[in-house]
């Protein structure tokens, strides 16, 4: 008899490695794949010697490689669900070269969908992003908000992925789960505002230079809460399409708040300086009103807050350094 | 001095050939490209000998081919605007093989966007589709409607295209125009419900067998009105993003109405039979409430109706046959 396993892409990344750990703790068998372009085997150090976790380095942008891998794997395992987290998570990078987002964020999804059809894999869980909304100014972004006009190639390729998954649901998938992530913080993350500040402070502790005017306000979720939320929805939603904004119960915290939390760990810091411009960088969304009403209604017991998420994550990152 | 020209993709297709004709009549120079997979040179018969129209057979899914073509063309012409109409317009085809939609509807857009960046082409006009909305049941579909969950790979790849164009606007394009088309009828169209009925009636005039129960209601626009509407928006909208649902002022006509209009031309028809199921085919959207309020407000003088569009188109198609 074949054993049932989960196919988890991007397993060596920040969120993927946490999710892999969660599944293995729940006695699930995880077949984890990662291109190791951004992911790191270090993140899987607790898993690589465990029987219920199988790792394979794969470039999902290459369909033939994926196809061969699945052909072999499915001789021994039955895969019912793909958890697709692999992506180029470096948003700024796409402004220089969109090909990275195209290949690693969209083509990877497209190839997985083709493979799911061929190998009759029934369910597809996708790590989407609030970046698909673009900059809808002061509109509160619910799952029903439009128009969807992303302002980064990262957001564009996440939206393109949602679209092809949605079409596949109509044609052959049984259930799809689309989770739109807010900014996620925690360990072992590798980029984002916290890393940026820590790096700058290590170089020049006296003065922390912040991109933008510090008033950019965003919602943050700790990776532990994110994973709890996704698994809760997967286990409890029985609709053909489960689409949720995941996020905290608040309207976020400012870059200023975050910068102050980080400098607390640098006793020799004397100054934080801000720029005059609203946006930190091209593609940055300075304000962000995010509705998590649908999720809160669905999972009233899962309560998360941006402030707590930042404080916990800064502490973790500083103790790892 | 270089002459200013329009780059028009899909120029040998149904809508592209009509648009090419319109521009040439307005004394614009059109550089028309088409892969001729679905497009047909017959559609350009009035244009191929005209000085202001240059045709080149190109597969836009191949970036290097596009790049070489533009390198040469831009020695003699200045291109400020791309009108991108090329796509795999056969929606049903995508359920068998999604690669056609991927290459010819999305990758073509992606490559054009990359080329627009490289060659500093400022404006991008895109022929999108109401198919990006998927099946939002009885919701009236405005430009702000969501979630966007297309149910065909055609719709998915149109949405993916919108997304990458939107991201490019943030990063380097000056103005973008996204037109979401309803069902468009007229000459020289090659597929769709009218062609389907005519083909069936020619084979078996006594009994017209209709897919679905005939109650599917959709909005239709005649190609002449569609082109008038697009050019009006292009000439008069000065926003960075012009996103419009294009369509008639009504809630559409039923398949039953259309079938009756077509059989009028077949004196030996005795019967029209319908199926019991709501959907004609997988990916069909049986009901469709489409809001064109934004366009009507913007262009109050352009008035079009589904009924008139169908009657005019059936007449044209029957006189061409």
Boltz contact constraints between the chains, C-beta under 6 A:
constraints:
  - contact:
      token1: [A, 95]
      token2: [B, 171]
      max_distance: 6.0
  - contact:
      token1: [A, 143]
      token2: [B, 147]
      max_distance: 6.0
  - contact:
      token1: [A, 144]
      token2: [B, 146]
      max_distance: 6.0
  - contact:
      token1: [A, 145]
      token2: [B, 146]
      max_distance: 6.0
  - contact:
      token1: [A, 146]
      token2: [B, 144]
      max_distance: 6.0
  - contact:
      token1: [A, 146]
      token2: [B, 145]
      max_distance: 6.0
  - contact:
      token1: [A, 146]
      token2: [B, 146]
      max_distance: 6.0
  - contact:
      token1: [A, 147]
      token2: [B, 143]
      max_distance: 6.0
  - contact:
      token1: [A, 147]
      token2: [B, 243]
      max_distance: 6.0
  - contact:
      token1: [A, 148]
      token2: [B, 148]
      max_distance: 6.0
  - contact:
      token1: [A, 149]
      token2: [B, 166]
      max_distance: 6.0
  - contact:
      token1: [A, 150]
      token2: [B, 163]
      max_distance: 6.0
  - contact:
      token1: [A, 150]
      token2: [B, 166]
      max_distance: 6.0
  - contact:
      token1: [A, 150]
      token2: [B, 167]
      max_distance: 6.0
  - contact:
      token1: [A, 151]
      token2: [B, 170]
      max_distance: 6.0
  - contact:
      token1: [A, 152]
      token2: [B, 167]
      max_distance: 6.0
  - contact:
      token1: [A, 153]
      token2: [B, 167]
      max_distance: 6.0
  - contact:
      token1: [A, 156]
      token2: [B, 163]
      max_distance: 6.0
  - contact:
      token1: [A, 156]
      token2: [B, 164]
      max_distance: 6.0
  - contact:
      token1: [A, 156]
      token2: [B, 167]
      max_distance: 6.0
  - contact:
      token1: [A, 159]
      token2: [B, 163]
      max_distance: 6.0
  - contact:
      token1: [A, 160]
      token2: [B, 160]
      max_distance: 6.0
  - contact:
      token1: [A, 160]
      token2: [B, 163]
      max_distance: 6.0
  - contact:
      token1: [A, 163]
      token2: [B, 150]
      max_distance: 6.0
  - contact:
      token1: [A, 163]
      token2: [B, 156]
      max_distance: 6.0
  - contact:
      token1: [A, 163]
      token2: [B, 159]
      max_distance: 6.0
  - contact:
      token1: [A, 163]
      token2: [B, 160]
      max_distance: 6.0
  - contact:
      token1: [A, 164]
      token2: [B, 156]
      max_distance: 6.0
  - contact:
      token1: [A, 166]
      token2: [B, 149]
      max_distance: 6.0
  - contact:
      token1: [A, 166]
      token2: [B, 150]
      max_distance: 6.0
  - contact:
      token1: [A, 167]
      token2: [B, 150]
      max_distance: 6.0
  - contact:
      token1: [A, 167]
      token2: [B, 152]
      max_distance: 6.0
  - contact:
      token1: [A, 167]
      token2: [B, 153]
      max_distance: 6.0
  - contact:
      token1: [A, 167]
      token2: [B, 156]
      max_distance: 6.0
  - contact:
      token1: [A, 170]
      token2: [B, 151]
      max_distance: 6.0
  - contact:
      token1: [A, 171]
      token2: [B, 95]
      max_distance: 6.0
  - contact:
      token1: [A, 243]
      token2: [B, 147]
      max_distance: 6.0
